[in-house]
Amino acid sequence: MMYSFIEEAVIKGDIDQVWAVATDVARWSEWDPHEEQSRIDGPFQVGTTGWVKPKGAPPGPFTITAVEPGRSWTSEAGIPFGKLRGQRTYESLGDGTLRVSERVEVHGPFGPLFKLIWAKAMRADMPLTFAALEKEALQRG
């Protein structure tokens, strides 16, 4: 059993700068309105673990499960009777803009409850996160 959704946006910016901001886990709460606290327990690579406290959701650990530098990364977190997987993708459109997307998958019987309780708010927050990523990357650039 799986529930999933994807959100995407086109933002201004340099792909290297956007990637640097998006993968700077320790500073997510400084710019992402969806994150209250976060940390990473090593280099940004497959197998590294971290911890995150999203607004309106319980805190918990995650593991980076895939990284294509400058292009995409995936993380997984345990949830009751399943897992939550998030894949973030960054694609340069060649005109000073990028397509950014996040695909969220909820695996296991918790999916319908996740959809009912958190999915709407999470989807509503994603455009805010994408806009904040754009702003932070332009400021750091």
N, CA and C atoms as an extended XYZ file, in Angstrom:
423
Properties=species:S:1:pos:R:3:atomname:S:1:resname:S:1:resid:I:1 pbc="F F F"
N         0.847       -1.174        0.000 N   MET     1
C         0.000        0.000        0.000 CA  MET     1
C         0.895        1.241        0.000 C   MET     1
N         0.608        2.174       -0.915 N   MET     2
C         1.414        3.389       -0.986 CA  MET     2
C         0.532        4.569       -1.361 C   MET     2
N         0.800        5.687       -0.735 N   TYR     3
C         0.195        6.965       -1.093 CA  TYR     3
C         1.341        7.867       -1.518 C   TYR     3
N         1.161        8.616       -2.612 N   SER     4
C         2.235        9.522       -3.041 CA  SER     4
C         1.658       10.775       -3.676 C   SER     4
N         2.483       11.812       -3.697 N   PHE     5
C         2.146       13.037       -4.416 CA  PHE     5
C         3.446       13.716       -4.811 C   PHE     5
N         3.350       14.622       -5.771 N   ILE     6
C         4.515       15.384       -6.213 CA  ILE     6
C         4.097       16.838       -6.376 C   ILE     6
N         4.985       17.725       -5.977 N   GLU     7
C         4.799       19.160       -6.180 CA  GLU     7
C         6.046       19.679       -6.876 C   GLU     7
N         5.871       20.685       -7.740 N   GLU     8
C         7.035       21.271       -8.407 CA  GLU     8
C         6.797       22.743       -8.659 C   GLU     8
N         7.905       23.438       -8.921 N   ALA     9
C         7.850       24.862       -9.211 CA  ALA     9
C         9.056       25.220      -10.071 C   ALA     9
N         8.985       26.367      -10.714 N   VAL    10
C        10.134       26.919      -11.426 CA  VAL    10
C        10.607       28.114      -10.609 C   VAL    10
N        11.892       28.094      -10.264 N   ILE    11
C        12.483       29.182       -9.473 CA  ILE    11
C        13.683       29.756      -10.209 C   ILE    11
N        14.062       30.972       -9.853 N   LYS    12
C        15.260       31.602      -10.399 CA  LYS    12
C        16.463       31.117       -9.611 C   LYS    12
N        17.613       31.051      -10.275 N   GLY    13
C        18.817       30.731       -9.536 CA  GLY    13
C        19.805       29.888      -10.308 C   GLY    13
N        20.962       29.759       -9.708 N   ASP    14
C        22.045       28.943      -10.229 CA  ASP    14
C        21.936       27.563       -9.595 C   ASP    14
N        22.016       26.529      -10.398 N   ILE    15
C        21.786       25.177       -9.883 CA  ILE    15
C        22.784       24.798       -8.789 C   ILE    15
N        24.041       25.216       -8.930 N   ASP    16
C        25.034       24.879       -7.902 CA  ASP    16
C        24.710       25.555       -6.578 C   ASP    16
N        24.258       26.803       -6.638 N   GLN    17
C        23.917       27.521       -5.404 CA  GLN    17
C        22.653       26.944       -4.774 C   GLN    17
N        21.660       26.616       -5.595 N   VAL    18
C        20.432       26.010       -5.077 CA  VAL    18
C        20.752       24.663       -4.429 C   VAL    18
N        21.583       23.878       -5.090 N   TRP    19
C        21.978       22.576       -4.532 CA  TRP    19
C        22.693       22.765       -3.194 C   TRP    19
N        23.588       23.736       -3.119 N   ALA    20
C        24.332       23.980       -1.879 CA  ALA    20
C        23.386       24.326       -0.726 C   ALA    20
N        22.391       25.138       -0.991 N   VAL    21
C        21.429       25.510        0.048 CA  VAL    21
C        20.549       24.314        0.409 C   VAL    21
N        20.051       23.617       -0.597 N   ALA    22
C        19.111       22.513       -0.361 CA  ALA    22
C        19.741       21.356        0.402 C   ALA    22
N        21.043       21.187        0.274 N   THR    23
C        21.716       20.068        0.940 CA  THR    23
C        22.444       20.487        2.214 C   THR    23
N        22.292       21.722        2.618 N   ASP    24
C        22.883       22.230        3.862 CA  ASP    24
C        21.873       21.989        4.993 C   ASP    24
N        21.745       20.726        5.373 N   VAL    25
C        20.692       20.271        6.285 CA  VAL    25
C        20.674       21.057        7.590 C   VAL    25
N        21.828       21.336        8.142 N   ALA    26
C        21.899       22.006        9.448 CA  ALA    26
C        21.263       23.397        9.430 C   ALA    26
N        21.131       23.994        8.246 N   ARG    27
C        20.594       25.355        8.154 CA  ARG    27
C        19.178       25.411        7.586 C   ARG    27
N        18.532       24.257        7.371 N   TRP    28
C        17.179       24.274        6.813 CA  TRP    28
C        16.238       25.180        7.589 C   TRP    28
N        16.273       25.117        8.901 N   SER    29
C        15.317       25.890        9.701 CA  SER    29
C        15.530       27.395        9.580 C   SER    29
N        16.696       27.818        9.073 N   GLU    30
C        16.959       29.248        8.891 CA  GLU    30
C        16.141       29.837        7.747 C   GLU    30
N        15.801       29.015        6.750 N   TRP    31
C        15.109       29.557        5.588 CA  TRP    31
C        13.831       28.807        5.208 C   TRP    31
N        13.709       27.526        5.549 N   ASP    32
C        12.554       26.735        5.130 CA  ASP    32
C        11.424       26.891        6.146 C   ASP    32
N        10.291       27.472        5.750 N   PRO    33
C         9.203       27.681        6.708 CA  PRO    33
C         8.561       26.379        7.196 C   PRO    33
N         8.907       25.264        6.579 N   HIS    34
C         8.345       23.965        6.952 CA  HIS    34
C         9.154       23.273        8.045 C   HIS    34
N        10.397       23.689        8.259 N   GLU    35
C        11.282       22.989        9.194 CA  GLU    35
C        11.550       23.820       10.447 C   GLU    35
N        11.372       23.192       11.605 N   GLU    36
C        11.674       23.862       12.874 CA  GLU    36
C        13.118       23.619       13.304 C   GLU    36
N        13.602       22.397       13.128 N   GLN    37
C        14.972       22.038       13.489 CA  GLN    37
C        15.442       20.935       12.562 C   GLN    37
N        16.752       20.876       12.347 N   SER    38
C        17.315       19.790       11.532 CA  SER    38
C        18.805       19.664       11.803 C   SER    38
N        19.301       18.460       11.546 N   ARG    39
C        20.742       18.239       11.656 CA  ARG    39
C        21.109       17.068       10.749 C   ARG    39
N        22.379       16.981       10.432 N   ILE    40
C        22.902       15.857        9.664 CA  ILE    40
C        24.107       15.316       10.424 C   ILE    40
N        24.259       14.012       10.425 N   ASP    41
C        25.277       13.361       11.251 CA  ASP    41
C        26.477       12.880       10.441 C   ASP    41
N        26.860       13.655        9.427 N   GLY    42
C        28.001       13.290        8.596 CA  GLY    42
C        27.923       14.000        7.260 C   GLY    42
N        28.717       13.562        6.300 N   PRO    43
C        28.699       14.192        4.977 CA  PRO    43
C        27.395       13.901        4.244 C   PRO    43
N        27.028       14.765        3.308 N   PHE    44
C        25.798       14.594        2.538 CA  PHE    44
C        26.030       13.517        1.483 C   PHE    44
N        25.785       12.268        1.879 N   GLN    45
C        26.001       11.135        0.981 CA  GLN    45
C        25.103        9.983        1.406 C   GLN    45
N        24.978        8.989        0.522 N   VAL    46
C        24.151        7.815        0.806 CA  VAL    46
C        24.612        7.159        2.108 C   VAL    46
N        23.646        6.843        2.956 N   GLY    47
C        23.916        6.177        4.224 CA  GLY    47
C        24.014        7.111        5.413 C   GLY    47
N        24.210        8.402        5.165 N   THR    48
C        24.298        9.361        6.263 CA  THR    48
C        22.903        9.568        6.860 C   THR    48
N        22.858        9.662        8.167 N   THR    49
C        21.603        9.888        8.867 CA  THR    49
C        21.502       11.328        9.327 C   THR    49
N        20.301       11.705        9.672 N   GLY    50
C        20.040       13.040       10.198 CA  GLY    50
C        18.772       13.002       11.019 C   GLY    50
N        18.330       14.168       11.424 N   TRP    51
C        17.148       14.298       12.259 CA  TRP    51
C        16.441       15.578       11.856 C   TRP    51
N        15.116       15.549       11.844 N   VAL    52
C        14.355       16.725       11.441 CA  VAL    52
C        13.080       16.837       12.269 C   VAL    52
N        12.692       18.080       12.548 N   LYS    53
C        11.425       18.378       13.219 CA  LYS    53
C        10.631       19.307       12.313 C   LYS    53
N         9.725       18.728       11.491 N   PRO    54
C         8.874       19.567       10.649 CA  PRO    54
C         7.786       20.250       11.482 C   PRO    54
N         7.328       21.405       11.022 N   LYS    55
C         6.215       22.078       11.699 CA  LYS    55
C         4.970       21.211       11.583 C   LYS    55
N         4.293       21.014       12.689 N   GLY    56
C         3.037       20.284       12.695 CA  GLY    56
C         3.161       18.778       12.581 C   GLY    56
N         4.366       18.263       12.684 N   ALA    57
C         4.575       16.814       12.582 CA  ALA    57
C         5.593       16.392       13.638 C   ALA    57
N         5.590       15.127       13.995 N   PRO    58
C         6.553       14.666       14.998 CA  PRO    58
C         7.979       14.654       14.451 C   PRO    58
N         8.969       14.876       15.318 N   PRO    59
C        10.369       14.816       14.887 CA  PRO    59
C        10.791       13.372       14.662 C   PRO    59
N        11.866       13.227       13.912 N   GLY    60
C        12.373       11.875       13.735 CA  GLY    60
C        13.617       11.829       12.873 C   GLY    60
N        14.270       10.666       12.879 N   PRO    61
C        15.483       10.487       12.090 CA  PRO    61
C        15.155       10.175       10.628 C   PRO    61
N        16.128       10.439        9.765 N   PHE    62
C        16.026       10.068        8.360 CA  PHE    62
C        17.387        9.567        7.905 C   PHE    62
N        17.394        8.862        6.783 N   THR    63
C        18.620        8.364        6.166 CA  THR    63
C        18.627        8.774        4.703 C   THR    63
N        19.753        9.294        4.239 N   ILE    64
C        19.901        9.611        2.815 CA  ILE    64
C        20.108        8.291        2.074 C   ILE    64
N        19.250        8.021        1.098 N   THR    65
C        19.290        6.737        0.395 CA  THR    65
C        19.774        6.849       -1.050 C   THR    65
N        19.809        8.046       -1.609 N   ALA    66
C        20.307        8.228       -2.975 CA  ALA    66
C        20.744        9.674       -3.149 C   ALA    66
N        21.838        9.885       -3.881 N   VAL    67
C        22.314       11.229       -4.194 CA  VAL    67
C        22.869       11.228       -5.616 C   VAL    67
N        22.356       12.129       -6.436 N   GLU    68
C        22.954       12.448       -7.732 CA  GLU    68
C        23.377       13.904       -7.605 C   GLU    68
N        24.664       14.173       -7.306 N   PRO    69
C        25.096       15.541       -7.015 CA  PRO    69
C        24.635       16.554       -8.072 C   PRO    69
N        24.066       17.643       -7.578 N   GLY    70
C        23.593       18.701       -8.452 CA  GLY    70
C        22.301       18.372       -9.169 C   GLY    70
N        21.706       17.221       -8.890 N   ARG    71
C        20.501       16.801       -9.626 CA  ARG    71
C        19.363       16.342       -8.712 C   ARG    71
N        19.636       15.390       -7.798 N   SER    72
C        18.554       14.893       -6.946 CA  SER    72
C        19.106       14.192       -5.717 C   SER    72
N        18.254       14.063       -4.722 N   TRP    73
C        18.576       13.268       -3.537 CA  TRP    73
C        17.291       12.738       -2.927 C   TRP    73
N        17.424       11.609       -2.263 N   THR    74
C        16.289       10.923       -1.674 CA  THR    74
C        16.606       10.575       -0.229 C   THR    74
N        15.605       10.686        0.617 N   SER    75
C        15.760       10.285        2.012 CA  SER    75
C        14.561        9.430        2.416 C   SER    75
N        14.770        8.623        3.453 N   GLU    76
C        13.704        7.797        3.998 CA  GLU    76
C        13.667        7.952        5.505 C   GLU    76
N        12.452        7.887        6.030 N   ALA    77
C        12.241        7.954        7.472 CA  ALA    77
C        11.229        6.884        7.846 C   ALA    77
N        11.423        6.279        8.989 N   GLY    78
C        10.475        5.296        9.474 CA  GLY    78
C         9.231        5.972       10.016 C   GLY    78
N         8.081        5.387        9.731 N   ILE    79
C         6.810        5.813       10.306 CA  ILE    79
C         6.128        4.542       10.804 C   ILE    79
N         5.086        4.662       11.607 N   PRO    80
C         4.444        3.441       12.099 CA  PRO    80
C         4.062        2.480       10.959 C   PRO    80
N         4.581        1.272       11.023 N   PHE    81
C         4.262        0.204       10.071 CA  PHE    81
C         4.672        0.505        8.634 C   PHE    81
N         5.667        1.372        8.427 N   GLY    82
C         6.074        1.684        7.055 CA  GLY    82
C         7.206        2.678        7.000 C   GLY    82
N         7.261        3.419        5.892 N   LYS    83
C         8.307        4.426        5.727 CA  LYS    83
C         7.791        5.582        4.885 C   LYS    83
N         8.428        6.719        5.074 N   LEU    84
C         8.163        7.933        4.327 CA  LEU    84
C         9.402        8.202        3.488 C   LEU    84
N         9.232        8.323        2.180 N   ARG    85
C        10.361        8.589        1.276 CA  ARG    85
C        10.127        9.928        0.585 C   ARG    85
N        11.160       10.755        0.564 N   GLY    86
C        11.090       12.025       -0.145 CA  GLY    86
C        12.202       12.112       -1.173 C   GLY    86
N        11.842       12.434       -2.403 N   GLN    87
C        12.840       12.626       -3.457 CA  GLN    87
C        12.744       14.061       -3.952 C   GLN    87
N        13.877       14.769       -3.893 N   ARG    88
C        13.946       16.146       -4.365 CA  ARG    88
C        14.790       16.182       -5.628 C   ARG    88
N        14.300       16.890       -6.643 N   THR    89
C        14.964       16.953       -7.938 CA  THR    89
C        15.131       18.409       -8.351 C   THR    89
N        16.274       18.698       -8.951 N   TYR    90
C        16.622       20.046       -9.399 CA  TYR    90
C        17.087       19.949      -10.849 C   TYR    90
N        16.413       20.691      -11.745 N   GLU    91
C        16.737       20.616      -13.164 CA  GLU    91
C        16.917       22.021      -13.720 C   GLU    91
N        18.124       22.326      -14.215 N   SER    92
C        18.375       23.618      -14.834 CA  SER    92
C        17.615       23.706      -16.146 C   SER    92
N        16.915       24.810      -16.347 N   LEU    93
C        16.167       25.016      -17.589 CA  LEU    93
C        16.961       25.844      -18.595 C   LEU    93
N        18.183       26.250      -18.202 N   GLY    94
C        19.082       26.920      -19.135 CA  GLY    94
C        18.853       28.401      -19.325 C   GLY    94
N        17.926       28.987      -18.605 N   ASP    95
C        17.644       30.421      -18.761 CA  ASP    95
C        17.719       31.151      -17.417 C   ASP    95
N        18.522       30.596      -16.504 N   GLY    96
C        18.619       31.190      -15.176 CA  GLY    96
C        17.525       30.733      -14.237 C   GLY    96
N        16.782       29.713      -14.673 N   THR    97
C        15.743       29.151      -13.817 CA  THR    97
C        15.953       27.648      -13.674 C   THR    97
N        15.289       27.088      -12.660 N   LEU    98
C        15.346       25.647      -12.417 CA  LEU    98
C        13.942       25.137      -12.146 C   LEU    98
N        13.715       23.895      -12.511 N   ARG    99
C        12.503       23.207      -12.082 CA  ARG    99
C        12.891       22.422      -10.837 C   ARG    99
N        12.217       22.684       -9.746 N   VAL   100
C        12.450       21.955       -8.503 CA  VAL   100
C        11.194       21.152       -8.202 C   VAL   100
N        11.399       19.934       -7.715 N   SER   101
C        10.236       19.116       -7.385 CA  SER   101
C        10.530       18.280       -6.157 C   SER   101
N         9.463       17.897       -5.508 N   GLU   102
C         9.564       16.965       -4.389 CA  GLU   102
C         8.457       15.942       -4.528 C   GLU   102
N         8.865       14.683       -4.525 N   ARG   103
C         7.920       13.565       -4.552 CA  ARG   103
C         7.940       12.935       -3.166 C   ARG   103
N         6.761       12.777       -2.582 N   VAL   104
C         6.619       12.169       -1.272 CA  VAL   104
C         5.859       10.853       -1.436 C   VAL   104
N         6.413        9.800       -0.855 N   GLU   105
C         5.762        8.495       -0.863 CA  GLU   105
C         5.598        8.023        0.578 C   GLU   105
N         4.419        7.545        0.895 N   VAL   106
C         4.150        6.963        2.203 CA  VAL   106
C         3.854        5.489        1.967 C   VAL   106
N         4.748        4.625        2.431 N   HIS   107
C         4.614        3.186        2.249 CA  HIS   107
C         4.062        2.556        3.517 C   HIS   107
N         3.097        1.664        3.361 N   GLY   108
C         2.536        0.947        4.495 CA  GLY   108
C         1.121        1.383        4.798 C   GLY   108
N         0.511        0.761        5.779 N   PRO   109
C        -0.887        1.020        6.098 CA  PRO   109
C        -1.154        2.405        6.681 C   PRO   109
N        -0.109        3.148        7.023 N   PHE   110
C        -0.254        4.496        7.570 CA  PHE   110
C        -0.634        5.512        6.489 C   PHE   110
N        -0.501        5.135        5.204 N   GLY   111
C        -0.744        6.048        4.078 CA  GLY   111
C        -2.061        6.790        4.124 C   GLY   111
N        -3.202        6.100        4.300 N   PRO   112
C        -4.477        6.819        4.327 CA  PRO   112
C        -4.572        7.838        5.469 C   PRO   112
N        -4.034        7.495        6.626 N   LEU   113
C        -4.045        8.424        7.750 CA  LEU   113
C        -3.140        9.625        7.467 C   LEU   113
N        -1.967        9.367        6.877 N   PHE   114
C        -1.060       10.453        6.486 CA  PHE   114
C        -1.777       11.400        5.526 C   PHE   114
N        -2.440       10.815        4.528 N   LYS   115
C        -3.163       11.630        3.542 CA  LYS   115
C        -4.210       12.490        4.236 C   LYS   115
N        -4.936       11.906        5.160 N   LEU   116
C        -6.007       12.600        5.862 CA  LEU   116
C        -5.482       13.724        6.757 C   LEU   116
N        -4.389       13.467        7.486 N   ILE   117
C        -3.926       14.413        8.512 CA  ILE   117
C        -2.879       15.409        7.997 C   ILE   117
N        -1.855       14.922        7.283 N   TRP   118
C        -0.709       15.778        6.973 CA  TRP   118
C        -0.534       16.184        5.518 C   TRP   118
N        -1.038       15.419        4.576 N   ALA   119
C        -0.703       15.657        3.169 CA  ALA   119
C        -1.146       17.029        2.680 C   ALA   119
N        -2.347       17.457        3.021 N   LYS   120
C        -2.838       18.748        2.528 CA  LYS   120
C        -1.941       19.895        2.993 C   LYS   120
N        -1.607       19.897        4.271 N   ALA   121
C        -0.736       20.950        4.802 CA  ALA   121
C         0.665       20.862        4.207 C   ALA   121
N         1.163       19.653        4.050 N   MET   122
C         2.492       19.468        3.488 CA  MET   122
C         2.540       19.985        2.049 C   MET   122
N         1.529       19.664        1.266 N   ARG   123
C         1.476       20.141       -0.121 CA  ARG   123
C         1.349       21.656       -0.168 C   ARG   123
N         0.556       22.225        0.733 N   ALA   124
C         0.384       23.677        0.764 CA  ALA   124
C         1.685       24.381        1.137 C   ALA   124
N         2.522       23.732        1.951 N   ASP   125
C         3.799       24.312        2.369 CA  ASP   125
C         4.871       24.252        1.284 C   ASP   125
N         4.771       23.302        0.375 N   MET   126
C         5.849       23.109       -0.595 CA  MET   126
C         6.129       24.338       -1.466 C   MET   126
N         5.110       25.034       -2.008 N   PRO   127
C         5.428       26.245       -2.762 CA  PRO   127
C         6.159       27.293       -1.918 C   PRO   127
N         5.823       27.356       -0.621 N   LEU   128
C         6.513       28.286        0.280 CA  LEU   128
C         7.976       27.871        0.443 C   LEU   128
N         8.213       26.571        0.556 N   THR   129
C         9.576       26.061        0.667 CA  THR   129
C        10.358       26.337       -0.606 C   THR   129
N         9.752       26.106       -1.771 N   PHE   130
C        10.439       26.362       -3.042 CA  PHE   130
C        10.791       27.851       -3.174 C   PHE   130
N         9.859       28.734       -2.815 N   ALA   131
C        10.118       30.177       -2.880 CA  ALA   131
C        11.216       30.580       -1.900 C   ALA   131
N        11.214       29.984       -0.714 N   ALA   132
C        12.246       30.284        0.279 CA  ALA   132
C        13.608       29.764       -0.177 C   ALA   132
N        13.639       28.614       -0.837 N   LEU   133
C        14.881       28.076       -1.393 CA  LEU   133
C        15.447       29.036       -2.437 C   LEU   133
N        14.595       29.524       -3.309 N   GLU   134
C        15.023       30.498       -4.319 CA  GLU   134
C        15.634       31.732       -3.654 C   GLU   134
N        14.931       32.287       -2.678 N   LYS   135
C        15.393       33.502       -1.992 CA  LYS   135
C        16.733       33.274       -1.290 C   LYS   135
N        16.844       32.161       -0.562 N   GLU   136
C        18.079       31.864        0.180 CA  GLU   136
C        19.252       31.646       -0.773 C   GLU   136
N        19.031       30.930       -1.876 N   ALA   137
C        20.107       30.675       -2.832 CA  ALA   137
C        20.569       31.979       -3.488 C   ALA   137
N        19.641       32.862       -3.808 N   LEU   138
C        20.025       34.147       -4.401 CA  LEU   138
C        20.774       35.019       -3.387 C   LEU   138
N        20.356       34.965       -2.106 N   GLN   139
C        21.046       35.746       -1.069 CA  GLN   139
C        22.456       35.222       -0.823 C   GLN   139
N        22.618       33.897       -0.793 N   ARG   140
C        23.939       33.322       -0.544 CA  ARG   140
C        24.857       33.460       -1.750 C   ARG   140
N        24.258       33.534       -2.936 N   GLY   141
C        25.046       33.613       -4.171 CA  GLY   141
C        25.773       34.898       -4.277 C   GLY   141
